[in-house]
Amino acid sequence: MLGIKTLLGLSDDGYRDFRRGVAACVLSNLSLLLPFAIILQVMITLLSPLLNGGEPDTARLWLLFACGAVAAALHMIAYRNEYRKTYTVAYSESEKIRLEVAERLRRLPLSFFSQKDLTELTANMMADCTAIEHTMSHVVPGLCADVITVIFACVLLAFYDWRMSIALFAALPFALGLILLTKGIQAKFGERHVRAKLNVAEQVQEYLEGIKVVKAFGLAGEKSLALKNALRDMMWEALKFEGVSGIFVTLAMTILQTGIGLVALVGVTLLTGGSLSPITFLAFVVISAKIYSPLIVILTLLPEFFYMLISTKRMQSLRQEPPMTGDEDAELTDFTVELRRVSFAYKERDVIRDVSLTIPQNSVTAFVGPSGSGKTTIARLIARFWDPREGEIRIGGKNIRDIDPERLMRYMSFVFQDVTLFNDTVMNNIRIGKQGASDAEVFAAAGQAGCDEFIRAMPDGYDTLIGENGSTLSGGERQRLSIARALLKDAPIVLLDEATASLDPENEAQIQGAISALVRGRTVIVIAHRLRTVIGADKIAVLEDGRLREEGAGAELLAQNGLFARLYQIQQESLGWTVGA
């Protein structure tokens, strides 16, 4: 069963509890055999006088009745134990698996997420974990227990009468063989069903995320049609999968049920030949009706288990993704950033090409250039959201590949153009910058970022829930909360990606003071499209098509009359542009 541990991704404790769950299921199955054995004894006690003469043994019947009551109580205890050691343990282990998946996703490079669809990752955390949970609680323990019970019963009945035992189980290999031989066909339809479900999830997500565009451009019919088609495809794939699996399971059950006729045929032959007693014959006829119950369960659970393997294989694929690693105890005292012949590509598309640059400590360095030139990509390479394809990035002389990403993040604060907020209180969203910060520290950071006034005007002040991704806030308010986070973190390296892009002129002027306080005495990397905002930076790096074209102070670059001067002139001319007829 070591394969089960690896397949389901169980922890050591989870695997130990899983084995206990299988044992509990076996005990529960065996406890069901006790009432059945007692019933057989009752039948023998009642039939013996008819076959051999005499009166029924009343005392024995009362004793069997008492044994039956005890057997019922034992089964209740065994079933309670089975529930506790299968369902309860499965739910607990499922929680651990989800947390493990979330932790692994957190440590993967962003390149992984650019290759994966968000819907698929959501399915990994929710649907696949639910499938594993169902497998652990409803499928595998019962399947293993039924197999063990059937083997035990087969051996026991062989000692009772091996000929009738062979007749009883003769059809089983053919029924199981049918299920196993059609495993590939079932897997094919199962994978198609899973893909159809993922497609529906993608269409639902796209429809909801684009609902503003759908309403603005009257696309309700077109976009809902794609969702409708995806739902219809999922329905048909489900019907096909259930139909194919159902056909094979039904055929297997039919083959298995022929064992009852075989028992009757062999039993009558042996009975008429005088080598089998009537009571033994009757016992096997009754046993055949009972013993096929776990066999039918096995035939039913196997296709379900094969279907679950699709989810567990996807989970295994996720677990095999190598996380970013490095020294968790690395210490940085010098915050000079060096790029040495750095190249990077998204899949096959080159984005950064052979860039070498030094960003001095305690200075402001701005990255500028046309859209798509690689400005944001370089900033995220410095933060080790990705690792370069070629070359290296050093901070304080240390290659950041050798530093644990989470350790590296302690030295960096971020203010991105696309702000991400959580459906939590304002207080907790700011406190993300520094876990464990006091309320006073949060208030101070919010005040510096110009947030305090609008926050206190909210219904519950700092305890106000701001909705999913700050849906109740304006763009400028969301940006200022992001700046408050960075102020609270107080890291020596600051990365600003168009930090004032979402602000109106009044708010922009207010935030400039907060940003000035944020960047003072730090190594600052600024990504800017409005060149006038960075003309006073200590160094400006001009990128084009992923290459470093120019670098130097603003006045120097203007004097060179190169790419920077041309972009600057275009922006200055655009300031006089107005809307007219």
C-alpha positions in Angstrom: 0.0 0.0 0.0 3.0 2.3 -0.2 1.8 3.2 -3.7 -1.4 4.5 -2.2 0.6 6.8 0.1 2.5 8.3 -2.9 -0.6 8.4 -5.1 -2.7 10.2 -2.7 0.1 12.3 -1.3 -0.5 11.3 2.3 1.6 12.5 5.2 3.1 9.9 7.5 0.4 10.5 10.0 -2.2 10.5 7.2 -0.9 7.2 5.9 -0.9 5.6 9.3 -4.5 6.8 9.9 -5.4 5.5 6.4 -4.2 2.0 7.3 -6.2 2.2 10.5 -9.2 3.2 8.5 -8.8 0.1 6.2 -8.5 -2.1 9.3 -11.6 -0.5 10.8 -13.5 -1.2 7.5 -12.4 -4.8 7.6 -13.6 -5.2 11.2 -16.9 -3.6 10.2 -17.3 -6.0 7.3 -16.4 -9.0 9.5 -18.9 -7.8 12.1 -21.6 -8.0 9.4 -20.7 -11.7 8.9 -21.5 -12.5 12.6 -25.3 -11.9 12.2 -25.2 -13.9 9.0 -23.4 -16.8 10.7 -25.9 -16.7 13.5 -28.8 -16.8 11.0 -27.2 -19.9 9.4 -27.0 -21.5 12.8 -30.7 -20.7 13.4 -31.6 -22.3 10.0 -29.6 -25.4 10.9 -31.2 -25.6 14.3 -34.7 -25.3 12.8 -34.1 -27.7 9.9 -32.2 -30.4 11.7 -35.4 -31.8 13.4 -37.1 -31.9 10.0 -34.2 -33.9 8.4 -33.2 -36.0 11.4 -36.4 -36.0 13.5 -36.8 -34.7 17.0 -37.7 -31.3 18.5 -36.0 -27.9 17.9 -33.4 -27.0 20.5 -35.3 -24.1 22.1 -32.4 -23.2 24.5 -30.0 -23.1 21.5 -32.4 -20.7 19.7 -32.6 -18.4 22.7 -28.8 -18.5 22.9 -28.5 -17.6 19.2 -31.0 -14.8 19.7 -28.8 -13.4 22.5 -25.7 -13.8 20.3 -27.6 -11.9 17.5 -28.2 -9.0 19.9 -24.5 -8.9 20.9 -23.5 -9.1 17.2 -25.8 -6.1 16.4 -24.2 -4.1 19.2 -20.7 -5.1 18.0 -21.5 -4.0 14.5 -22.7 -0.6 15.7 -19.4 -0.2 17.6 -17.4 -1.3 14.6 -19.3 1.1 12.3 -18.8 4.0 14.6 -15.1 3.2 14.7 -15.0 2.9 10.9 -16.6 6.3 10.5 -14.2 8.0 12.9 -11.1 6.4 11.3 -12.2 6.9 7.7 -14.4 9.9 7.2 -13.1 12.1 10.0 -9.5 11.3 9.3 -10.1 11.8 5.5 -11.4 15.3 6.1 -8.6 16.2 8.4 -6.0 14.9 5.9 -7.7 16.7 3.1 -7.3 19.9 5.0 -3.5 19.2 5.3 -3.3 18.4 1.6 -5.0 21.7 0.7 -2.6 23.7 3.0 0.4 21.8 1.5 -0.8 22.7 -2.0 -1.2 26.3 -1.1 2.3 26.3 0.5 3.8 24.7 -2.5 2.1 27.2 -4.9 3.5 30.0 -2.7 7.0 28.8 -3.2 6.8 28.3 -7.0 8.2 30.8 -9.4 5.8 33.1 -11.3 6.9 31.4 -14.5 4.9 28.4 -13.4 1.7 30.6 -13.1 2.3 32.1 -16.5 2.1 28.5 -17.9 -0.9 27.4 -15.9 -4.5 28.6 -16.1 -5.9 30.0 -12.8 -8.9 27.8 -13.2 -6.8 24.6 -13.3 -4.9 25.7 -10.1 -8.2 26.4 -8.4 -9.3 22.9 -9.5 -6.1 21.5 -8.0 -6.8 23.1 -4.6 -10.6 22.4 -4.5 -11.9 19.8 -6.9 -8.8 17.5 -6.9 -8.4 17.7 -3.1 -12.1 16.9 -2.8 -11.6 13.9 -5.1 -8.7 12.7 -3.0 -10.8 13.3 0.1 -13.7 11.2 -1.4 -11.2 8.5 -2.4 -9.8 8.3 1.1 -13.2 8.2 2.8 -15.5 6.4 0.4 -13.5 4.4 -2.1 -10.1 3.0 -1.1 -10.7 1.9 2.5 -14.0 0.2 1.5 -12.4 -1.3 -1.6 -9.4 -2.7 0.4 -11.7 -3.9 3.2 -14.0 -5.7 0.7 -11.1 -7.4 -1.0 -9.7 -8.6 2.3 -13.2 -9.7 3.5 -13.8 -11.7 0.3 -10.4 -13.4 0.5 -11.1 -14.3 4.1 -14.5 -15.6 3.3 -13.1 -17.6 0.3 -10.5 -19.3 2.4 -13.0 -20.0 5.2 -15.6 -21.5 2.9 -12.9 -23.6 1.2 -12.3 -25.4 4.5 -16.1 -25.9 4.7 -16.4 -27.3 1.2 -13.8 -26.5 -1.4 -15.9 -27.6 -4.4 -18.8 -25.3 -3.5 -16.4 -22.5 -2.7 -14.8 -22.8 -6.2 -18.3 -22.7 -7.8 -19.2 -19.6 -5.6 -16.1 -17.6 -6.8 -15.6 -19.1 -10.3 -17.3 -16.1 -12.1 -15.3 -13.5 -10.1 -12.1 -13.5 -12.2 -14.1 -13.0 -15.4 -16.1 -10.1 -13.9 -12.9 -8.4 -12.5 -11.1 -9.0 -15.8 -13.8 -7.2 -17.7 -13.4 -4.1 -15.5 -9.6 -4.2 -15.6 -9.3 -4.8 -19.3 -11.6 -1.8 -20.0 -9.7 0.5 -17.7 -8.1 2.4 -20.6 -11.5 3.0 -22.3 -12.9 4.2 -19.0 -9.9 6.5 -18.4 -10.3 8.0 -21.9 -13.9 9.0 -21.3 -13.0 10.1 -17.7 -10.3 12.5 -18.9 -12.7 14.0 -21.5 -15.2 14.5 -18.7 -12.6 16.2 -16.5 -11.5 18.5 -19.4 -15.1 19.4 -20.0 -15.5 20.4 -16.4 -12.4 22.5 -16.5 -13.6 24.2 -19.6 -16.9 25.1 -17.8 -15.0 26.5 -14.9 -12.9 28.6 -17.3 -15.9 29.9 -19.1 -17.7 30.8 -15.9 -14.7 32.6 -14.6 -14.2 34.5 -17.9 -17.8 35.5 -18.0 -17.8 36.8 -14.4 -14.5 38.7 -14.8 -15.6 40.3 -18.0 -19.2 41.1 -17.0 -18.4 44.9 -17.3 -17.3 44.4 -20.9 -20.3 42.2 -21.6 -22.7 44.8 -20.3 -20.9 47.7 -21.9 -20.8 46.2 -25.4 -24.0 44.2 -25.3 -22.2 40.9 -25.6 -24.6 38.9 -23.4 -25.7 36.6 -26.2 -22.3 35.9 -27.6 -20.5 35.4 -24.3 -23.3 33.4 -22.7 -23.4 31.2 -25.8 -19.8 30.0 -25.1 -20.7 29.2 -21.5 -23.9 27.4 -22.7 -21.9 25.3 -25.1 -19.4 24.4 -22.5 -22.1 23.3 -20.1 -23.8 21.3 -22.9 -20.4 19.6 -23.7 -19.9 18.8 -20.0 -23.4 17.2 -19.9 -22.7 15.0 -22.9 -19.3 14.0 -21.7 -20.8 13.1 -18.3 -23.5 11.0 -20.0 -20.9 9.3 -22.2 -18.6 8.6 -19.2 -21.4 7.3 -17.0 -22.9 5.3 -19.8 -19.6 3.6 -20.8 -18.7 2.9 -17.1 -22.2 1.8 -16.4 -22.2 -0.7 -19.3 -19.0 -2.4 -18.2 -20.1 -2.5 -14.5 -23.5 -3.9 -15.4 -21.9 -6.6 -17.6 -19.4 -7.4 -14.9 -22.3 -7.7 -12.4 -24.2 -9.9 -14.7 -21.2 -12.2 -15.1 -20.8 -12.3 -11.4 -24.4 -13.2 -10.7 -24.0 -16.3 -12.9 -22.1 -17.6 -9.9 -25.5 -18.1 -8.1 -26.7 -20.4 -10.8 -23.4 -22.2 -10.8 -23.6 -22.7 -7.1 -27.1 -24.1 -7.5 -26.0 -26.4 -10.4 -22.9 -27.8 -8.7 -24.8 -28.1 -5.4 -27.7 -30.1 -6.9 -25.2 -32.3 -8.7 -23.2 -33.0 -5.5 -26.4 -33.4 -3.5 -27.9 -35.9 -5.9 -24.6 -37.7 -5.9 -24.7 -38.0 -2.1 -21.4 -36.1 -1.5 -23.1 -33.0 -0.1 -25.5 -32.6 2.8 -28.8 -30.7 2.3 -27.8 -28.3 5.1 -24.5 -27.5 3.5 -26.2 -27.0 0.1 -28.7 -24.6 1.7 -26.0 -22.8 3.5 -24.0 -22.1 0.3 -27.2 -20.9 -1.5 -27.8 -18.4 1.3 -24.1 -17.5 1.4 -24.0 -16.8 -2.3 -26.7 -14.2 -1.9 -24.7 -12.5 0.9 -21.1 -12.8 -0.3 -21.9 -11.1 -3.6 -22.7 -7.8 -1.9 -19.0 -6.9 -1.2 -18.1 -8.3 -4.6 -20.6 -6.0 -6.3 -19.2 -3.1 -4.3 -15.7 -3.9 -5.5 -17.0 -3.9 -9.1 -18.7 -0.6 -8.5 -15.8 1.1 -6.7 -13.0 0.1 -9.2 -14.3 2.4 -12.0 -14.7 5.2 -9.5 -11.2 4.6 -8.3 -9.9 4.8 -11.9 -11.7 8.1 -12.3 -10.2 9.4 -9.1 -6.7 8.6 -10.5 -7.1 11.4 -13.0 -7.3 14.0 -10.2 -4.5 12.3 -8.1 -2.2 12.3 -11.2 -2.7 16.0 -11.7 -2.0 16.6 -8.0 1.2 14.5 -8.3 2.2 16.6 -11.3 1.8 19.8 -9.2 3.8 18.3 -6.3 6.6 17.5 -8.7 7.1 21.2 -9.7 10.4 22.3 -8.2 10.0 25.2 -5.8 12.5 28.0 -5.6 15.1 27.4 -3.0 18.1 29.2 -1.4 19.8 30.0 1.9 17.1 30.8 4.5 19.7 32.5 6.8 21.3 34.8 4.2 22.1 38.3 5.5 22.4 41.4 3.3 24.2 44.5 4.5 25.0 46.1 1.1 22.0 46.8 -1.2 23.8 47.5 -4.4 22.0 45.6 -7.2 24.0 44.3 -10.2 22.6 42.7 -13.3 25.3 40.7 -15.2 24.4 39.8 -18.8 20.8 38.9 -17.8 18.5 37.3 -20.4 15.0 36.1 -19.9 12.1 34.7 -22.0 8.4 34.0 -21.4 8.2 30.5 -22.9 9.9 31.0 -26.3 9.6 34.8 -26.5 12.7 36.7 -25.5 11.9 39.7 -23.2 15.2 40.6 -21.7 18.4 40.4 -23.8 21.9 40.5 -22.3 21.3 43.4 -19.9 24.2 44.5 -17.6 23.5 47.3 -15.1 24.5 48.5 -11.7 21.9 50.1 -9.4 23.9 51.8 -6.6 22.8 51.6 -3.0 20.8 54.5 -1.5 20.0 55.9 -4.9 17.0 56.2 -7.2 17.2 54.3 -10.5 14.4 54.6 -13.0 13.6 52.1 -15.8 12.0 53.8 -18.8 11.2 52.9 -22.4 8.4 52.0 -24.8 5.7 49.6 -23.7 6.9 46.0 -23.8 10.5 47.0 -23.5 11.0 44.8 -20.3 10.9 47.4 -17.5 8.5 45.5 -15.2 10.2 42.2 -16.1 13.6 43.4 -14.8 12.0 44.6 -11.6 10.4 41.2 -11.0 13.7 39.4 -11.8 15.4 41.5 -9.2 12.7 40.5 -6.7 13.3 36.9 -7.8 9.7 36.3 -9.0 11.5 34.5 -11.8 15.0 33.4 -12.3 16.9 34.6 -15.4 17.4 32.2 -18.2 21.0 33.4 -18.5 23.3 35.7 -16.5 22.9 36.5 -12.8 21.6 39.2 -10.5 23.5 40.1 -7.4 22.6 42.1 -4.3 25.4 43.1 -2.1 27.7 40.8 -4.1 25.4 37.7 -3.4 23.7 35.9 -6.3 20.0 36.0 -5.5 19.6 32.5 -6.8 21.4 31.4 -3.6 19.0 33.3 -1.3 15.7 31.9 -0.3 12.9 33.9 -2.0 11.1 34.5 1.3 14.3 35.7 2.9 14.9 38.0 0.0 11.5 39.5 0.3 12.3 40.8 3.8 14.6 43.3 2.2 12.1 44.6 -0.4 8.9 46.6 -0.5 6.7 46.8 -3.5 4.2 49.3 -4.9 2.8 47.9 -8.1 0.5 49.6 -10.6 -1.9 46.6 -10.2 -2.8 46.6 -6.5 -4.0 43.4 -5.0 -6.1 43.7 -1.9 -7.9 41.0 0.1 -11.5 40.8 1.3 -10.6 41.7 4.8 -10.4 44.8 7.0 -8.4 47.9 6.0 -6.3 47.3 9.1 -5.3 43.7 8.0 -4.7 44.8 4.4 -2.2 47.4 5.5 -0.7 45.0 8.1 0.3 42.6 5.3 3.4 44.8 5.0 4.5 43.9 8.5 2.9 40.9 10.3 2.5 41.7 13.9 2.7 45.5 13.6 0.9 47.4 16.3 -2.2 49.5 15.6 -0.2 52.6 16.1 2.4 51.6 13.5 -0.5 50.9 11.0 -2.0 54.3 11.8 1.3 56.0 11.3 1.9 54.3 7.9 -1.6 55.1 6.8 -1.1 58.8 7.8 2.1 59.0 5.8 0.4 57.5 2.7 -2.5 59.9 2.9 -5.0 57.1 3.8 -6.0 58.0 7.3 -8.7 60.6 6.4 -10.7 58.5 4.0 -10.3 55.3 6.1 -11.8 57.0 9.2 -14.7 58.2 7.0 -15.6 54.6 6.3 -18.5 53.0 8.3 -16.2 51.0 10.6 -13.0 52.9 10.1 -9.9 50.6 10.0 -12.2 47.6 10.7 -14.2 48.1 7.5 -14.3 45.2 5.1 -13.2 46.4 1.7 -14.6 43.6 -0.5 -12.9 41.3 -3.0 -9.7 43.1 -4.2 -10.9 46.3 -2.6 -14.0 46.5 -4.8 -15.5 49.2 -2.5 -12.5 51.6 -3.0 -11.5 53.9 -5.8 -8.3 53.3 -7.8 -6.5 56.1 -5.9 -7.5 54.7 -2.5 -6.4 51.2 -3.4 -3.0 52.6 -4.5 -2.5 54.6 -1.3 -3.2 51.5 0.8 -0.5 49.7 -1.2 1.9 52.6 -0.4 0.9 52.3 3.3 1.9 48.7 3.2 5.3 49.5 1.8 5.8 52.3 4.4 4.9 49.9 7.2 7.4 47.2 5.9 10.3 49.7 5.9 12.5 47.6 3.7 15.9 48.8 2.4 15.0 48.1 -1.3 11.9 49.7 -2.8 10.4 48.8 -6.2 7.8 51.3 -7.5 5.8 50.3 -10.6 3.9 53.5 -11.7 2.9 54.1 -8.1 0.9 57.2 -9.0 -0.6 56.0 -12.2 -4.1 55.6 -10.8 -4.2 58.9 -8.9 -5.9 62.2 -9.9 -3.7 65.3 -9.9 -4.8 66.2 -6.3 -4.1 62.8 -4.9 -0.9 62.5 -6.9 0.5 65.7 -5.3 -0.5 64.4 -1.9 1.2 61.0 -2.5 4.4 62.4 -3.8 5.3 63.5 -0.3 4.6 60.0 1.0 6.7 58.4 -1.7 9.5 60.8 -0.9 9.5 59.6 2.7 9.3 56.0 1.5 12.4 56.2 -0.8 14.6 58.3 1.5 17.9 56.5 2.3 16.9 53.4 0.3 17.9 51.6 -2.9 14.9 52.6 -5.1 13.9 51.1 -8.4 11.2 53.0 -10.3 9.3 51.9 -13.4 7.9 54.9 -15.1 6.0 55.9 -18.2 5.7 59.6 -17.4 9.3 60.6 -17.9 8.9 64.0 -16.2 8.3 62.2 -12.9 11.8 60.6 -13.0 13.9 63.2 -14.7 15.6 63.9 -11.4 16.5 60.3 -10.6 20.1 59.5 -9.8 20.2 57.1 -12.8 17.9 56.4 -15.7 18.1 53.1 -17.6 16.5 53.3 -21.0 15.2 50.0 -22.4 14.0 49.1 -25.9 13.1 45.6 -27.1 14.5 44.0 -24.0 18.0 45.7 -24.4 19.6 48.4 -22.4 20.0 51.3 -24.9 21.1 54.2 -22.7 21.9 54.9 -19.0 22.8 58.0 -17.1 21.3 61.0 -15.4 18.3 62.8 -16.9 20.2 65.9 -18.1 22.9 63.7 -19.6 20.4 61.6 -21.6 18.6 64.7 -22.9 21.9 66.1 -24.0 22.7 62.9 -25.9 19.6 63.4 -28.0 18.9 59.7 -28.2 16.0 57.4 -27.4 15.3 59.0 -24.0 15.3 62.5 -25.5 12.9 61.5 -28.2 10.5 59.8 -25.8 10.7 62.8 -23.5 10.0 65.2 -26.4 6.9 63.2 -27.5 5.5 63.3 -24.0 6.1 67.0 -23.6 4.2 67.6 -26.9 1.3 65.4 -25.8 0.7 67.6 -22.7 -0.9 70.2 -25.0 -3.3 67.7 -26.5 -7.0 68.3 -26.1 -10.3 66.7 -27.2 -11.9 68.7 -30.0 -14.4 68.4 -32.8 
